[in-house]
Amino acid sequence: MKREHTYLPETLDALAALGAQIAAARRELGWTAAELAERVGVSAPLISRIENGRPTSQIGTVFEAAVLCGVALFGGDRAELASVARSERNRLALLPARVHHRPTVIVNDF
């Protein structure tokens, strides 16, 4: 039996916003959903699900559709996006590779 996942409202809002941006950009380019689907290499119904903000779409496919339509990801242009990715990889390199659960120590000697 498939378990239904409940998404946070902020997640659904972000998906809806990105989907609407992709849909608007696609229409401004004069492309049908089928034309965008062909460019991305997916089906037209998947493009429809992306544009409707369905959370089950693969993120790589969503980003590919956004980039093809000229939607700026993370609020920046391509050069800025590369810089953000580089910066985050550098920050990640400074953090521990593994995270260990630290038990909570309760001090009750008051």
N, C-alpha and C positions, 0 to 999 in steps of 0.2 A: 504494500500500500504506500502510495506517495504521500509524503508529509508536506503540508503547506507551510511555507515560511512567511512570517509576518515581518514586513519592513517598517522601519521608522518613518514617520512623516517627512522628515528632512531628506531622507533617501528618495522617497517617492517624489518630493518636490524637485529635487535635483534632476532626477530622470525625466520628469515632465518638462522642465525648463530646457534641458539639452535636446530632448525630442522635438520640442516646438522650434528651437533654433535650427535644427537640421531640416525640419519640414519647411520652415520659412525660407531658408537659404536655397533648398532644392527648388522651390517654386520660383524664387527670384532668378535662378539659373535657367528656368524654363524646362526642367527635367521632370519626367513622370517618375513615380515610385519604381516602376519597372526599369526605367533607364538607370536610376541610381543603383538599384539592385544588381543590374548587370555590371556596372562599374565596380561595385564592391565585391561581386562574386557570390551573391546570396539571392534568396527568393524575394519577390515583391511583398509577400505577406510579412516577412521578417522586417523589411523596411517600415512597413505599417506599424508593427509592434514597437520598433525603435522610436518612431515619431510619436507614438501614443504613450511613450514613457514606461513601457512594460519592463519590470525589473528582471525578467528571465533572459533577456538578450545578452549575448557575450560582449564584454566590455571592449574587446579588440575590434569587434565588428561595429559597435557603436562609434568608437573613436575614428575608425576608418571612414565611415559615412560622414562624420562631422568634418574631418579633414578634407575629404573630396568636395564637400559643399562649401568649404572656406570658413567654417565655424571656428572661431578662436577658442582653443581649449585652455582652460584655467586662466582665462582673461588676457592672454597674451598672444603675440605673433609667434611664428616658428622659431625665430632666434631666441626670444624670451623663454619659450617653452624648453628649448634645449638647455638654456642657462639654469632654469629652475630644476630640471632633471639632474644636471651635473651637481648643483648645489645640494640637492637632497641625497644624491649618492655619496657625496663627501661627508655630509652629516651622518648618514647611516654608517659609514666606515668608522666613525668615532664611537659608535655605540657598540655594546657587547654583541657578539654574533649569536649568542644563545641567551635566553631569558630563563632564569630559574625562579621557581616559586619560593617566595620568602614567607615563612610562617609568621603570622602576627603574634607578637609577644605582648601579652597583657601584663602590665605591672600593677599589682593590686596591694602594694605595701604602703598604704597611706594611713 
